[in-house]
């Protein structure tokens, strides 16, 4: 597929932004990729690894002449960054993101776009057990889903270019309204992350020294608690209402299981476990 951009600026060169850059290069992208961030050492490492072509910590400089700007930092930073760089954006440029919350982002960033600059929200469903630029890989998005979340005012040409771009790096794209996205991912992504953090904290309340006794099951259940705290703090802040609703439903489920054990209702408990085991079957084919 043809890549419609010549200069791509990535703000936040970690696992997600770095993998995107590598995937583009693997697909034969001959343009320039500029990396930006707060950590000069990290950016220098990304350049040495061949992930980006050049870098700067001055965002207004890095986005000059860029026809695509990708926001790959925690979502809480998006608005401030856009307010700082908006006057330097090139006419016709497209701004996109990889954040896992969408409604507030679309609502906040859309009005910040100068005339003839377009925002298209996106959320690639991809990740790894590790984070940071050294974990970046060119095949991270192969066969991964990428949710594209246009708002009512999204430019159709810009939308098509972003869809094409994600398909080029191997992702399977689908369109979704920002609000629908946030309801769904509050349950299937944000809730599990919050629960993973809470589970680890719950275990260390029993005894801080016992975690090492946990086996593969505990490692699997708590792997996502290794995710950057700043990232998930911002996600909770930007999708508060939906996450609280999911947490309340989860709390109700925990309360039900607690009562079954208190009553020694082992048949009822087994039914709950069977229901969960059967319900999760679709995950095996993901």
Secondary structure as GFF3:
##gff-version 3
##sequence-region A 1 286
A	DSSP	beta_strand	7	11	.	.	.	ID=ss1
A	DSSP	alpha_helix	15	26	.	.	.	ID=ss2
A	DSSP	beta_strand	32	36	.	.	.	ID=ss3
A	DSSP	alpha_helix	40	48	.	.	.	ID=ss4
A	DSSP	beta_strand	54	56	.	.	.	ID=ss5
A	DSSP	alpha_helix	59	62	.	.	.	ID=ss6
A	DSSP	beta_strand	68	71	.	.	.	ID=ss7
A	DSSP	three_ten_helix	75	77	.	.	.	ID=ss8
A	DSSP	alpha_helix	78	85	.	.	.	ID=ss9
A	DSSP	three_ten_helix	86	88	.	.	.	ID=ss10
A	DSSP	beta_strand	94	97	.	.	.	ID=ss11
A	DSSP	alpha_helix	103	110	.	.	.	ID=ss12
A	DSSP	beta_strand	118	125	.	.	.	ID=ss13
A	DSSP	three_ten_helix	133	135	.	.	.	ID=ss14
A	DSSP	beta_strand	145	149	.	.	.	ID=ss15
A	DSSP	alpha_helix	156	168	.	.	.	ID=ss16
A	DSSP	beta_strand	172	175	.	.	.	ID=ss17
A	DSSP	alpha_helix	178	185	.	.	.	ID=ss18
A	DSSP	pi_helix	186	190	.	.	.	ID=ss19
A	DSSP	alpha_helix	191	206	.	.	.	ID=ss20
A	DSSP	three_ten_helix	211	213	.	.	.	ID=ss21
A	DSSP	alpha_helix	216	222	.	.	.	ID=ss22
A	DSSP	three_ten_helix	223	226	.	.	.	ID=ss23
A	DSSP	alpha_helix	229	238	.	.	.	ID=ss24
A	DSSP	alpha_helix	240	262	.	.	.	ID=ss25
A	DSSP	alpha_helix	266	279	.	.	.	ID=ss26
A	DSSP	three_ten_helix	280	285	.	.	.	ID=ss27
###
